[in-house]
Amino acid sequence: MANYSSFLIYFRGVLRLAELEKFKKENKFEKFAEKIKGKKVVLYGPSWSGKTTLIVHTIPYLGATLYIDTDQNYPLSQVFEKLKANVVIRQVNDFSSAIKAMRKFEGDTVVVDSLAGLIAQLYEKEGTGSPRINLLSAQWQEQLIRTCKKFKTAIIITHVGADFRTGGERIRINQALLRYIDTIVKLDVINGKRVIKIQERTVVEKPDFEF
């Protein structure tokens, strides 16, 4: 059973240049990096909530980084050049290419942005109504996180979707991957403020059973 503790950071308008500069001056990106360094992390939140921006500006504090870009909708090269980050960008469209890039790279950190982009490729290949989607997704996600274990820090970015069973929300991630995750980060927008909530959990790769 997971044990959770929470750490909250509040900030406004992380996508605005002026606020980004203020965030840097207050060392908040560095403080966030300290919280996730050495962890296997899932970062989730609504679309356009600032997930990529948060991680991009945190990477300079996480050592040599491989950035797996599946969404290809962010000017990564220009931003990383400005930040003088030690990062290699690989644009991929499927799980196989992402895992291959991770196996070749030697460094401290890997970022997968985003898991949703990799899963979308499965739907394109198999078809939306395919009964194989869930099984393939689980298998690929487990292989992905196992490959992440070679890095000191791994960050997997994904989206949050509606859970029609409960009327709430759910993380778009498979339990096969979640077994290996020790930190879950939620980024949300509440009353005009972006809120980061960090939950630490106990990893159970091999559950123990008592009889």
Phi, psi and omega in degrees: 000137184287140173254124187247139167226153186238148176223124186249138171233133178248136175207154182254142168048054184299341181276350180272136184302316181299319180289326176299317179297320178295320179299320179294315182299327180273004178060028183287328176295320179295320179295321177295319178301321179297329181286332186249352182298133180082008183250162169256112196242139165248125176249123181224163179167173181298159175300141178063026177272351177107019183297311181295317180300317179300312183289320179304319182276353176266334185306322179303343181260006186244015176078197180296124190234138169259125180250110177273110185255109178257337183277324175054044180230023183222137182285066187300312185302316182293319182291316181295325177296318179294322181280349183057044181275146177273086189218144173245127181259132174233119178269120183228164181237356183211165182300317183302314180293322179296313182294321178298316178296321180293321180294329182279334187275135174247114181189194186266324192223147170232139176238129175250113185229094008226166176298323180300325179294322178291319180294325179300326179294326177297318179296321179294321183283317187267336185098141186303322184268010184293133177287351181275347187303309184298317180294312180297318180299315179298317181295315181292320180295322178293320178295322178298311183289329175296322177291328178298337185294343178286346181260150177295318180232134177228132181233120178247119182263134177215177183255170175247138180236170180286140174255102186288346179284324184250346184082004180256226181225163178218150176279135178279080183205147182269149179300332179300322178280321185299334179301332186259359184271129178253355179217129177243126181244124177252128176247124184220168177243117182232119180053042177082357179250139173275132185240129175255125176240122182253125178243125177262139184223160179274127179280132178234086180288320180233097182300141174265137181244135176251137181242000000 
